[in-house]
Every structure is written in structure tokens, then in C-alpha cells.
Amino acid sequence: MIWLLFLAADVTGFWTGQIQTRLGPQDVTFKLEQQGTKLTGKLYDDRGSSPLSEGRVVGDAVIFVVAVQEQSGNQINDTRLRYTGTLRDGVLELARDRESSTIAGNSGGVFQRSSTKQLLKLKRLY
């Protein structure tokens, strides 16, 4: 019997980059902590910090969710952002997709544009 060992990429550390928003580029930093295939950490941006959930690393694939509060006009929305991507040549390439968004406080629905995917390229800080 042949056993195959799939080694997960090592993404532990601080990763920084920018994401384009309707107000222009926004700096983002992720603190990632990997134990085997389990991934935890935090997102840091202009609004503060938010913990990661559902994080995992399989091979060079990285997947996690961040729950944030976003402002849209006078309304505050609770939003789930799913990040998926890969570690390639020392760069963490992620796609961010807005999974769901509800009005904070009453869980009412929020209108979402059909295409919400955004791309990020993050570099590790040492």
C-alpha cells in the first residue's frame, strides 16, 4: 500500500496588501495562525479587526470566512466574506466573495450586486 502525504503550505504570519473598494484602495492585513490544516487569525483594516472562522489549508489552497460590519448609507450590515486562494511563490493570492449580508439588528435582507468577487495579492511581513 502506498501512502501519500499532502503537505499544507505554511501561511502562519502577517500578510498585507490592498483591496479595491468603491472609495478607492484599502489597506488590509491578516494575522494567520496555522496548525496542521486548521487556520485561525484576524483581519485588520481601517475599521478595526475581525476574527477568521472556518479556516483551513489543504495543500496550497487557503479558505476562510470573516464576519464584518459594513456601512451602506445610514445602514449597518452584518456581512460574511469568504476568502479562497493559494500560496504561490511567496504571494498569497485570494479571492474575496460577499457570501451574505443582512441588516444589523433585524437580520433583514440587503440588496447585493450580482458580482461581488474581488482579488487580493498579499505579501508576508517578517
The 8 nearest C-alpha neighbors of each residue, nearest first, counted from 0:
[[1, 2, 3, 4, 5, 6, 58, 7],
 [0, 2, 3, 4, 5, 6, 58, 7],
 [3, 1, 0, 4, 5, 6, 58, 7],
 [4, 2, 5, 1, 6, 0, 58, 7],
 [3, 5, 6, 2, 7, 58, 1, 57],
 [6, 4, 58, 7, 3, 57, 8, 59],
 [5, 7, 58, 4, 8, 57, 59, 35],
 [6, 8, 58, 57, 59, 56, 9, 5],
 [7, 9, 59, 58, 10, 6, 86, 56],
 [8, 10, 11, 7, 33, 59, 56, 86],
 [9, 11, 8, 12, 31, 33, 32, 86],
 [12, 10, 32, 31, 33, 9, 13, 30],
 [13, 11, 31, 30, 10, 14, 32, 123],
 [12, 14, 30, 124, 29, 123, 31, 15],
 [15, 13, 123, 29, 122, 28, 121, 124],
 [16, 14, 28, 121, 122, 27, 29, 123],
 [17, 15, 121, 27, 26, 120, 122, 28],
 [18, 16, 26, 25, 27, 24, 119, 19],
 [17, 19, 25, 24, 119, 20, 26, 16],
 [18, 20, 24, 23, 25, 17, 21, 117],
 [21, 19, 23, 22, 24, 18, 25, 117],
 [20, 22, 23, 19, 24, 25, 18, 71],
 [23, 21, 20, 24, 19, 25, 18, 26],
 [22, 24, 20, 21, 19, 25, 18, 17],
 [25, 23, 19, 18, 20, 17, 26, 22],
 [24, 26, 17, 18, 19, 27, 23, 20],
 [25, 27, 17, 16, 44, 18, 24, 28],
 [28, 26, 44, 16, 17, 15, 43, 25],
 [27, 29, 15, 43, 14, 42, 44, 16],
 [30, 28, 42, 14, 13, 41, 31, 43],
 [29, 31, 13, 40, 41, 12, 14, 42],
 [30, 32, 40, 11, 12, 39, 29, 13],
 [33, 31, 11, 39, 40, 38, 12, 30],
 [32, 34, 38, 11, 37, 35, 31, 39],
 [35, 33, 37, 36, 38, 32, 39, 11],
 [34, 36, 37, 33, 7, 56, 38, 55],
 [35, 37, 56, 55, 34, 57, 38, 7],
 [38, 36, 55, 34, 35, 33, 54, 56],
 [39, 37, 54, 33, 55, 32, 36, 34],
 [40, 38, 32, 51, 54, 31, 33, 52],
 [39, 41, 31, 30, 51, 32, 50, 38],
 [42, 40, 50, 30, 51, 49, 29, 48],
 [41, 43, 29, 49, 48, 28, 50, 30],
 [44, 42, 48, 28, 47, 27, 29, 41],
 [43, 45, 27, 46, 47, 26, 48, 28],
 [46, 44, 47, 43, 26, 25, 27, 48],
 [47, 45, 44, 48, 43, 68, 69, 49],
 [48, 46, 44, 43, 45, 49, 42, 67],
 [47, 49, 43, 42, 44, 41, 50, 46],
 [48, 50, 42, 41, 67, 65, 51, 43],
 [51, 49, 41, 40, 42, 65, 52, 48],
 [52, 50, 65, 40, 41, 64, 39, 63],
 [51, 53, 64, 54, 63, 65, 39, 50],
 [52, 54, 63, 64, 55, 51, 62, 38],
 [55, 53, 63, 38, 52, 62, 39, 37],
 [54, 56, 37, 38, 36, 62, 61, 63],
 [55, 57, 61, 36, 60, 7, 58, 37],
 [56, 58, 60, 7, 59, 36, 55, 61],
 [57, 59, 7, 60, 6, 8, 5, 56],
 [58, 60, 8, 85, 86, 57, 7, 61],
 [61, 59, 85, 57, 58, 56, 84, 62],
 [60, 62, 56, 84, 85, 83, 55, 59],
 [63, 61, 83, 55, 54, 82, 56, 84],
 [62, 64, 54, 53, 82, 81, 52, 51],
 [65, 63, 81, 52, 80, 51, 53, 82],
 [64, 66, 51, 80, 79, 52, 50, 67],
 [65, 67, 79, 78, 80, 64, 49, 77],
 [68, 66, 78, 77, 65, 69, 49, 79],
 [67, 69, 77, 76, 78, 75, 70, 66],
 [70, 68, 76, 75, 67, 71, 77, 78],
 [69, 71, 75, 74, 76, 72, 68, 73],
 [72, 70, 74, 73, 75, 69, 76, 109],
 [71, 73, 74, 70, 75, 69, 76, 102],
 [74, 72, 71, 75, 70, 76, 69, 102],
 [73, 75, 71, 72, 70, 76, 102, 103],
 [76, 74, 70, 103, 69, 102, 71, 68],
 [75, 77, 102, 103, 69, 101, 68, 78],
 [78, 76, 68, 103, 101, 100, 67, 102],
 [77, 79, 100, 67, 66, 99, 68, 76],
 [80, 78, 66, 99, 98, 65, 97, 100],
 [79, 81, 97, 65, 64, 96, 98, 66],
 [82, 80, 64, 96, 95, 63, 98, 97],
 [81, 83, 95, 63, 94, 62, 64, 93],
 [84, 82, 62, 93, 94, 61, 81, 63],
 [85, 83, 93, 61, 92, 60, 94, 62],
 [84, 86, 60, 59, 92, 61, 91, 87],
 [85, 87, 91, 59, 90, 92, 89, 88],
 [88, 86, 90, 89, 85, 91, 92, 59],
 [87, 89, 90, 86, 91, 85, 92, 122],
 [88, 90, 87, 86, 91, 122, 123, 121],
 [91, 89, 87, 122, 88, 86, 121, 92],
 [90, 92, 86, 121, 120, 85, 93, 87],
 [93, 91, 120, 84, 85, 119, 90, 86],
 [94, 92, 84, 119, 83, 118, 82, 91],
 [93, 95, 118, 83, 117, 82, 84, 119],
 [96, 94, 82, 117, 116, 81, 118, 80],
 [95, 97, 116, 81, 115, 80, 98, 94],
 [98, 96, 80, 115, 99, 79, 81, 95],
 [99, 97, 79, 80, 96, 81, 100, 78],
 [100, 98, 79, 78, 97, 101, 80, 77],
 [99, 101, 78, 77, 109, 76, 79, 102],
 [102, 100, 106, 108, 77, 107, 109, 76],
 [101, 103, 76, 106, 107, 105, 77, 75],
 [104, 102, 76, 77, 75, 105, 106, 101],
 [103, 105, 106, 102, 107, 76, 75, 77],
 [104, 106, 107, 103, 102, 101, 108, 76],
 [107, 105, 101, 102, 103, 104, 108, 77],
 [108, 106, 102, 101, 105, 109, 103, 104],
 [107, 109, 101, 102, 106, 110, 100, 99],
 [108, 110, 101, 100, 111, 102, 107, 76],
 [109, 111, 108, 112, 100, 101, 113, 99],
 [112, 110, 109, 113, 115, 100, 114, 99],
 [111, 113, 114, 115, 110, 97, 109, 116],
 [112, 114, 111, 115, 116, 110, 97, 96],
 [115, 113, 112, 116, 111, 96, 117, 97],
 [114, 116, 96, 97, 113, 112, 117, 111],
 [117, 115, 96, 95, 114, 94, 118, 97],
 [118, 116, 95, 94, 115, 96, 119, 18],
 [117, 119, 94, 93, 95, 116, 120, 18],
 [120, 118, 93, 92, 18, 94, 121, 17],
 [119, 121, 92, 91, 16, 93, 90, 122],
 [120, 122, 16, 91, 15, 14, 90, 119],
 [123, 121, 14, 90, 15, 91, 124, 16],
 [122, 124, 14, 13, 125, 15, 121, 12],
 [125, 123, 13, 14, 122, 15, 12, 121],
 [124, 123, 13, 12, 14, 122, 11, 15]]
